[in-house]
Amino acid sequence: MGSEYSLVEKVNVLRGLIDMFTVMYPQLQEIDFRQDVPSLDVPVYILDGAAELAAGVTWSWPGTIS
């Protein structure tokens, strides 16, 4: 995490990740979206992680990512 976060904020992020892995992920594993949600009335976009920007990227406007 960046230096703009205090120690308490960093600890709270870690606590949140631990809660996520211990509580939420087991619940999500029980859901089969192919059966439970066969269709949606709104558009859904699924992005691959390769489409994410790397941390610390600077933008030059207009133009490209450096």
HELIX and SHEET records of a PDB file:
HELIX    1   1 LEU A    7  ASP A   19  1                                  13    
HELIX    2   2 MET A   20  MET A   24  3                                   5    
HELIX    3   3 TYR A   25  GLN A   29  1                                   5    
HELIX    4   4 PHE A   33  ASP A   36  1                                   4    
HELIX    5   5 GLY A   49  ALA A   51  5                                   3    
END                                                                             
